[in-house]
Amino acid sequence: MPPETATLFQAFRRVSAERPFIVAQLGQSLDGRIATRTGDSRYIGAAPSLDHLHRIRAHVDAVVVGIGTVLADDPQLNVRRCEGPNPARIVIDARGKLPAAAKCLAGDDNVRRIVFRDAGARGEPLPREVEIIRLATDTRGHFRMPDLARALADLGFDKVLIEGGAGIVSRAIDAGIVDRLHLMVSAIILGSGQAGLELAPIDRISQAIRPRVEVVSLGAGDVLFDCDLTRASHSGERHE
């Protein structure tokens, strides 16, 4: 592990009895895009960003992705680019769209595989060892993020990575359940396409989140912004 990133993981510790420590990550272009207009996102980040993502996975108990990420990228969600254990793999699949052949459901490494679904969702049968957890959804068909965080704690997880997609990361930040945001910016300009974070709209700069940030050069033009959301302030609280 590069020495400049080794200390970042010291902050990965649970501080609440109600929920796990939660780190979210996003990789984006210089102009704040995470995919082209067609949804192509491979690979915005260079090798150092991918290496760091795998290091995050190796430092958590579970990794969470939404069904959109699975359908678009079919990720394995394991640790391959560094040393460390594979985390449990969790998919948010409220409507039961997850295919049984998804790579993240493969059980050859014997880690837990968990799927969150709405009470009425069915979907195709999944591998026998996959745990299905039922949660209520809101009027938009989304799980309430505080409910999801409590369910993760009840499942025994102390440190969780929300890896994507951007909508889930944004809702988690809006709900106040994210302790740390690892935002990786790569030296590429898309000029159009899907934006990264889309939080609840604000009218004044004084309402913006201003986290404590450590900036780390990962190499190959990739830069990590390690954002401590537990110590965030609003812009209006700054004094000249």
Buried (B, 14 or more C-beta within 10 A) or exposed (E): BEEEBEEBBEBBEBEEEEBBBBBBBBBBBEBBBBBBEEEEBEEBBBEBBBBBBBBBBBBBBBBBBBBBBBEBBEBBBBBEBBEBEBBBBBBBBBBBBBBEEBBBBBEEEEBBBBBBBBEEBEBEEBEEEBEBBEBEBEEEEBBBBBBBBBBBBEBEBBBBBBBBBBBBBBBBBBBEBBBBBBBBBBEBEBEEBBEBBEEEEEEEEEEEBBBEBBEBEBBEBBBBBBBBBBEBEBEEEEEE
